Structure formats: structure tokens, C-alpha cells
Amino acid sequence: MSKAQNTTLVFIGRIAGQGITFYRRRGKIIARTSTRAVSDKQSLGQFKTREKMRHSIALWKSFCSTYKPLMTASDGAIAYNAFLRANSALPTVYLSKQQAQQGAALLMPRMVVSEGRLPEVEYDFAVLGSGERVVLTNLLTGIDERETRGLSIGCNDDLRQLLCSRSRNPQLMPGDKVRFYHFEQRMQDDCPKVMVNCCELALDNDPRQNPALQSWQFYSHDGRLAIGGADDENTGWAVVLFGEKEQSASTQKVLTTCRLYEQYTTDEALAQASESYGNVEKPDMLTPDLPKRKMD
């Protein structure tokens, strides 16, 4: 007798007191936390753990389904779990219950957007002679480094011809993909949101024009590929290499000068967020100092 594979949700474990549940779906283990306030009291430590998990999940959900982070973890973890784990070292931000329910997310420096074995793409901010800020990568263009030139990249073949040369970028192989991420921090009423725009190009000879490239600006600066339009302090960037043959990615982190998240890491933010849930035990640090009583 053969047995049909069970594809329904099967809960396989819960971290007691943390509000985190692990379940299996189609053979994959997925971690989930609830944004609802639990009925029993939670300690400050439990609340901080839940806030970190809630925010990491909100960041994951900021990416559209087509361009979720490329995570090829060495232990075989699915991309979702690998993303949560890779970003567990980010500072904890404190958001109210209402903000969490609305999917609040904060753009954070060094947020991991890919993980794998391929060589890292290096990038940092640079300023052109015109005063425009760009994201300057270590990908060589073959153009004289003394010349800054705008590039017309409209299709896969344009990027392949520019970058694919053993003498310039030996780490790139035909068929590899380069994914460009653009992040923008926005406020919707009192709720911070992260908007993610992505464009992915394969290094092949496909001449078809990619409409997504119309909103991107590229330069050759110092002989290297640069991304323009980076003047806004509330934006962030990442460039990811994905190897089609190896099925692995480069490990990349967000480059940004956005500091809005710092407003949500303070003791005041913690006090306001915990108050919104109504069931967090308040230690002395979250209660106002009372005047000391004079001793007779």
C-alpha cells in the first residue's frame, strides 16, 4: 500500500514563552511568530526577542516574491530561515503593536540580503565630479579609469559585454546573474516601511530590452561599474552575484546612510512599544523615577 504525501501544515514545535513556532510545510521547516499580544504576561527579555523576530519577518516580507533574498546556506536551511538567522545580529528595533500589524520595517545598514559561496561584490559610496553620489562597485568595466562616463545598459548583452572578460572580472562566468537592489525608507502616516526595487540581469547574449532598467542609472567611474541616483540619504543598495551553474550566491549586505532606525532603538522607544502591547512586565528602567522619601 502506498502512502500519499501529507502537504498540510504540521506544527512540530514551539519555543515556550517566546511566541515562536516551527512547522513543516512540503518538507520544509518554517519559523513563525505572532504579532498578536499573548494573554499572559511577558518579561522584557521575551518582548525583546519577539520584537527582533517580528521585524526580521517584516523585512523578509518587504521583498516581492520574485526577488526574495538569495540564501544558499551551507547547512541546507531554506532561504526564509537562513535570512532570519543571518540578520539576528542586527540591532533590535522597538515598534508598537499597531505598527507591527501594519508590517512596519526599517532600513538598516549591513542587513544581509544574500548568502553563499561566490566571491563578494564590493561596493561603497563615491562622489562624481558633478557632485552626484553613486554606489561604486569593484566590477571593472575596461574603460579608462580617468574617465567618468554614463553607460547605456538596456539588456543582458549590454552588461555581459561590459563586464565579462577574464582579464577584468575573472569571478564572473557566462550565465551568471547580477541582481541590483534599491531600498527606500518611507513613512506611511506613523508607520515606517521599506520599499524594495530590484533588477536582475543574466550575463548572456540576450538582446531583448529590459523595461526595469529604465529607472536605473549606470556609470563607469575609476574604471569600475557605478550605480547612479544615490543622493537620497534614505535609500540603500546591494549588488548580488548568483552563479547559475553552482546554484550559489555571493554574501552581500545593504549599503545605506539611512539612520531612521536609531530612533526605534532607544529606551523611550522600548517603553512606548511595550506599553502598546499591555502585557509586558515593566522593570525599573521603564518606570519613571520617583522622588526619594526623606528619612527622619
Salt bridges, closest charged atoms under 4 A:
GLU51 OE1 - ARG54 NH2 3.05
ASP75 OD2 - ARG85 NH1 2.66
ASP144 OD2 - ARG146 NH2 2.73
GLU147 OE2 - ARG149 NE 3.02
ASP157 OD1 - ARG160 NH2 2.60
GLU184 OE1 - ARG186 NH2 3.30
GLU200 OE2 - LYS177 NZ 3.91
GLU200 OE1 - ARG179 NH2 2.77
ASP206 OD2 - ARG208 NH2 2.61
ASP222 OD2 - HIS221 NE2 3.73
GLU233 OE2 - ARG133 NH1 3.85
GLU244 OE1 - LYS177 NZ 3.77
GLU246 OE1 - ARG117 NH2 3.73
GLU262 OE2 - ARG259 NE 3.64
GLU275 OE1 - LYS282 NZ 3.03
